[in-house]
Amino acid sequence: MPMKLYSGDLSPYSARVRMQIYAKGITDIAIERPATFGTPKFREDFPIGRIPVLDIDGDMLAESEVIAEYLEELYPTPSLLGASPRETAHIRMVARIGDIYLMNNMFMLAGQSYAPVRNEGVVDLLAGQVTRNMKALDKFIGKDGFACCGRLTMADCALVPALFLVDGGVLKTLGIKNPIPPNPNVAAYWAAIRTNEHAARVLAELHRGLQERIELIKSGAFAKMMAGARAAEEAARAELRITPAG
Ligand SMILES: N[C@@H](CCC(=O)N[C@@H](CS)C(=O)NCC(=O)O)C(=O)O
């Protein structure tokens, strides 16, 4: 049975895997949005509760980086890794800057942009990390329109959705300066990589997802969805602290 990627247009982590699938020319993986995404049923079926998930004939594999590495092994050509172990290690390091240091912090900041009561301490902490990590990326990023090695690699697949998030409305809503323009190498890369067909395709999908999200916000449906998620988070928080009874 063909594999299926559970994904969402606006999910940057899913976009990372979609860009890899497009760049490798893989056509036998169905890409679909899970009907139950965001509901308790989804979290029951996929315990990490997040997309992307790769359905390998009923065997569910989560985590974008793990899925990406798995696909790279299954479909080795064209390779989005390096020509030597050292090149591959460099690509993975830059991809991690995109995933852990940028996307992860931006993803949590996005929650603050629509929180009923904003936590400025959390905003400063996470935005400070994004700004610091952008400076680091500026030192490593390729200067020829690609993140590494002068061609499209797994690093670009992680950076394109990460920079989409950084360059979007979240930071502005939170009153934070966009850290891309002050970092000239990142800014030049960001202008150049959009002309790559696979990057352009996922960027179009991300924008389409953003438009849908804006409609959901306008109709009030998004606030309802968030209220449900917040209730689950509050219930989890109630169990966090050590009590005198242990
Ligand atoms: N580390 C995970 C993060 C995935 C993730 O956070 N996905 C978001 C969408 S972009 C999600 O499903 N969030 C649902 C939730 O947090 O409940 C990965 O790399 O796949």
The ligand as an SDF file (V2000), in Angstrom:
LIG
                    3D

 20 19  0  0  0  0  0  0  0  0999 V2000
    8.8560   18.3560   16.4260 N   0  0  0  0  0  0  0  0  0  0  0  0
    7.6820   18.1480   15.6120 C   0  0  0  0  0  0  0  0  0  0  0  0
    6.7840   19.3710   15.6750 C   0  0  0  0  0  0  0  0  0  0  0  0
    5.4960   19.1870   14.8900 C   0  0  0  0  0  0  0  0  0  0  0  0
    4.4480   20.2480   15.2510 C   0  0  0  0  0  0  0  0  0  0  0  0
    4.5540   20.9530   16.2620 O   0  0  0  0  0  0  0  0  0  0  0  0
    3.4100   20.3220   14.4270 N   0  0  0  0  0  0  0  0  0  0  0  0
    2.3360   21.2720   14.6760 C   0  0  0  0  0  0  0  0  0  0  0  0
    1.8220   21.8310   13.3700 C   0  0  0  0  0  0  0  0  0  0  0  0
    3.1070   22.7430   12.5780 S   0  0  0  0  0  0  0  0  0  0  0  0
    1.1820   20.5440   15.3220 C   0  0  0  0  0  0  0  0  0  0  0  0
    0.7760   19.5140   14.8600 O   0  0  0  0  0  0  0  0  0  0  0  0
    0.6440   21.0920   16.4200 N   0  0  0  0  0  0  0  0  0  0  0  0
   -0.5010   20.5680   17.1010 C   0  0  0  0  0  0  0  0  0  0  0  0
   -0.3810   20.7470   18.5700 C   0  0  0  0  0  0  0  0  0  0  0  0
    0.5970   21.3420   19.0600 O   0  0  0  0  0  0  0  0  0  0  0  0
   -1.3180   20.2640   19.2470 O   0  0  0  0  0  0  0  0  0  0  0  0
    8.1230   17.8230   14.1780 C   0  0  0  0  0  0  0  0  0  0  0  0
    9.2590   18.1540   13.8190 O   0  0  0  0  0  0  0  0  0  0  0  0
    7.3650   17.1790   13.4310 O   0  0  0  0  0  0  0  0  0  0  0  0
  1  2  1  0
  2  3  1  0
  2 18  1  0
  3  4  1  0
  4  5  1  0
  5  6  2  0
  5  7  1  0
  7  8  1  0
  8  9  1  0
  8 11  1  0
  9 10  1  0
 11 12  2  0
 11 13  1  0
 13 14  1  0
 14 15  1  0
 15 16  2  0
 15 17  1  0
 18 19  2  0
 18 20  1  0
M  END
$$$$
